[in-house]
């Protein structure tokens, strides 16, 4: 039977590649993002393959998140089998004493609180049906702290802890919960982190072969297509050139 997956941050990077990959693999899709135009374009593209619904919200806006997700009353979107908590960003890469409050708020509000708001709106239906699968997109930054990563790493460590907490508390309801933790992936991540400084952002991915969004989407698909008794609880994926957040072999 066709499963329905809700993906946040679906219009770019890992979220976009995941949406395209799940469409190819016959998942109905609820695509969430902030950009209505991009959502519409993606809906046009993917609805040729599978049923697609779009929700336009900023994960920071709890009321809208709840209202939009609760508005999904039509089949097959009323039954969310899979939640991919993908929306997340880094803002800045500064020593903690020079960090900006605005950047800190953005990272905690999007990466941590946003993930919680979306999950809060989706978990009850999974609990009721005693089935579901939640994949949180963490990061290698959730596994170790690197210089100047401070609050971003803190937000991703929170995702790591919350994932474990979800797995523990949702255990009675047969809900699978896992995290996929990517290292360096070539997306607009660094452009956002460096606030549009494309030259600095491009440099992050030069001199080696970084992961591509599709590589991460493949891992997510793998986790989603295991038999019902198998839960990929925690998976870290790096490009071969990367050994840790600070060890990277550039040519
Ligand atoms: C993205 C990877 O190394 O920039 O989460 O923290 S890193």
Boltz pocket constraint, residues with backbone or C-beta under 6 A from the ligand:
constraints:
  - pocket:
      binder: B
      contacts: [[A, 138], [A, 139], [A, 140], [A, 141], [A, 149], [A, 182], [A, 183], [A, 184], [A, 185], [A, 245]]
      max_distance: 6.0
